Amino acid sequence: MKAEIVQTNNNFNIKKSKSSGAFSVMWREILKDKLALASLFILGLLLITVYGATLFINQDKLVTVDLLSIYSPPSADHLLGTDYGGRDILGQLLIGAKNSFTIGFFITLIAGIIGLTVGITAGYFGGKVDNFMMRIVDFVMILPSLMLIIVFVTIAPKYNVYTFIFIMSIFLWTGKARLIRSKTLAERELDYVNASKTLGTPDWKIIIREVLPNLSSIIIVNLTLNLAGNIGIESGLTYLGFGLPETTPSLGTLVSYATNPDILQNKWWIWLPASFLILVMMLCINFIGQALRRAADARQRLG
Amino acid sequence: MVFLKINNLKVYYPIRGGFFRRVVDHVKAVDDISFELKQGETYGLVGESGCGKTTTGRSIIGLTKSTAGEIIFEDKDLTKLSRKDYHNYRRDIQMIFQDPYSSLNPRKRVLDIVAEPLRNFEKLTIAEERQKVQFYIEKVGLSPEDVYKYPHEFSGGQRQRIGIARALTLNPKLIIADEPVSALDVSVQAQVLNFMQDIQKEFNLTYLFISHDLGIIQHMCDRIGIMYRGQFVEEGAAEDIYTNPQHIYTKRLISAIPDINPKNRDKQVEFRKKVNEEYKNSYDKYFNAEGKVYKLKQISNTHSVALP
């Protein structure tokens, strides 16, 4: 009898049913949308190049001033020319892209984790817990975040990529917390949550095993679309002069050279590649995000 | 020993308003009801929508907090138990939910859905667990290979039976069935109901059957309680209620059961007219100034009616 059951089970395992998991639906949607597929390909290629190339670049040597080759146009020595300190633009572009993307990625990740934890707890338990947590969220939201970031940048003694990620994450989690809370509020009213309660499942297990998987698609979509925005915020702040110091190149640093009219008009190789790279990255991430958003809503799906 | 006894159960929801959201009034969802269940029987709770029958069921299983009253299950008052002690009674009381679409998590396989209570209460190996799940899945008339499927691959009736299998896995003594077939079409209703009766005999289950459908209640239940605006109108053995209804509300409900035989059509119309006449003429006899019913009064060993 036992052997029989085991035998039949082996057969079932081979026959795989069409999965309806969040990831496979998203993958199908991206495959259907040629624009998103191309974007994914370009973005992947870009990231591999950037992260791969930076392994071979000596950053200290790169940011050393070389007075003999100030503002030299693109040549065999410097493929994309040099800036006012005679520093290679291509190298700065690669390291800058790496820094900008890393910052954007980790801000999204950390803000996402904090927002998710706060939002799902507040939404699931509701009542007093919800009230308390959402008042904290409201408080952080009404703070003039841009001003506080600028103040922090000026007073921070050791200012680098990590402190930048930290200060940005502190202010950016609130939006996610509200979004996740509203979705959790809707989800916890469904009977499968009640069923789990009557079956004796502890609350933390219901949150992680039951509610979270049902929110996964909306979370992934939101994080992807936020990623593009966060890269933009980093570049924007650096452009304004409140971002990373010049010893840590970023896309924003390169674009900010264009504030000098001479560079803007006559030395395109300094700012144009960085601007173009920002444009391509943002567009790619947004196209992928659009496809994922459609995947999350069954009525809009193509595939 | 008392199996399940509900004493003066009340569930009130506050209505807030005015300054500082003070409590102005209460919605009395369940207003002072008492009844008793014997082991092995099926007790039917009937009433119009919003009369508090579901709230009663949910407060017995602990999904809704009761405002006052006692829920005595095997000589222990469930409302006074701590969270930890209550956990031990979880496995004795289980629930079948109304909507088979929202009561199964769409992201989990049937195996994980049905095994969820086992994972909470019993330490089984993966193979034992799968065998047990497949045993119950076969009991509810699905094939054992179905445990690797997702809920959306099943029809409504099959989903409801997965819900029943889930409620059965812990060998509960009491099952609260909250309108278990109202989301299913009629051909599937009979199938699920007959199946529920079969497993009742097999596992010696006690059902608290909540429904608004008098035909189903008649088919399923040994004793019946009829609710109206959070209170009991009439309570008794199924026979008492159907052949000898005393309260005008019960009479109106029973006159509303359609008769399939066309020969009785005129008789049925006549009967309804008579009941409606009585309702109009003697409303004050059955309902107090607030439009609520009076307290229950026993009129025979098995039969109680709310009369002044």
Chai-1 contact restraints between the chains, C-beta under 6 A:
chainA,res_idxA,chainB,res_idxB,connection_type,confidence,min_distance_angstrom,max_distance_angstrom,comment,restraint_id
A,F12,B,E145,contact,1.0,0.0,6.0,A-B,restraint_1
A,F12,B,Y148,contact,1.0,0.0,6.0,A-B,restraint_2
A,S17,B,K149,contact,1.0,0.0,6.0,A-B,restraint_3
A,S20,B,Y150,contact,1.0,0.0,6.0,A-B,restraint_4
A,L190,B,S102,contact,1.0,0.0,6.0,A-B,restraint_5
A,D191,B,F97,contact,1.0,0.0,6.0,A-B,restraint_6
A,D191,B,D99,contact,1.0,0.0,6.0,A-B,restraint_7
A,D191,B,S102,contact,1.0,0.0,6.0,A-B,restraint_8
A,D191,B,S103,contact,1.0,0.0,6.0,A-B,restraint_9
A,Y192,B,S103,contact,1.0,0.0,6.0,A-B,restraint_10
A,Y192,B,L104,contact,1.0,0.0,6.0,A-B,restraint_11
A,Y192,B,N105,contact,1.0,0.0,6.0,A-B,restraint_12
A,N194,B,L63,contact,1.0,0.0,6.0,A-B,restraint_13
A,A195,B,F97,contact,1.0,0.0,6.0,A-B,restraint_14
A,A195,B,S103,contact,1.0,0.0,6.0,A-B,restraint_15
A,T198,B,I61,contact,1.0,0.0,6.0,A-B,restraint_16
A,T198,B,M95,contact,1.0,0.0,6.0,A-B,restraint_17
A,L199,B,E116,contact,1.0,0.0,6.0,A-B,restraint_18
A,L199,B,P117,contact,1.0,0.0,6.0,A-B,restraint_19
A,G200,B,R90,contact,1.0,0.0,6.0,A-B,restraint_20
A,G200,B,N120,contact,1.0,0.0,6.0,A-B,restraint_21
A,T201,B,N120,contact,1.0,0.0,6.0,A-B,restraint_22
A,E210,B,N105,contact,1.0,0.0,6.0,A-B,restraint_23
A,P213,B,R107,contact,1.0,0.0,6.0,A-B,restraint_24
A,N214,B,R107,contact,1.0,0.0,6.0,A-B,restraint_25
